[in-house]
Amino acid sequence: QVQLVESGGGLVQAGGSLRLSCTASGRTFSSYTMGWFRQAPGKEREFVAAITRSGANTYYADSVKGRFTISRDNAKNTVYLQMNSLKPEDTAVYYCAAKRSGYYYRPQDYTDWGQGTQVTVSS
């Protein structure tokens, strides 16, 4: 397992930007595909973005394509989510997650999760 610690959430106006960070423990960070998920009140957890082990491939939910960018720095054991042009609909708790196998878009395939960080976008 890997321990994940998230940071960077906060309150921002619509159209603004935030960058979330997730730092992992251990020496095997590069062996994990990393993902970001979010969960709004009363809704199920949904896929936001994922990045493969080397960072060569990225995947995004249609709702965030063109606005969010996922990246990773394996030397720092850190994955980032740059969020631009934020909308009120982006308001949610954002979670960083790690997996070794399975589908990138399925939360049940991720084995390790961060504590979550609140992102609130005002209209």
Salt bridges, closest charged atoms under 4 A:
GLU46 OE2 - ARG38 NE 2.70
ASP62 OD1 - LYS65 NZ 3.13
ASP90 OD1 - ARG38 NH1 2.87
ASP90 OD2 - ARG67 NH1 2.74
ASP109 OD2 - ARG106 NE 2.93
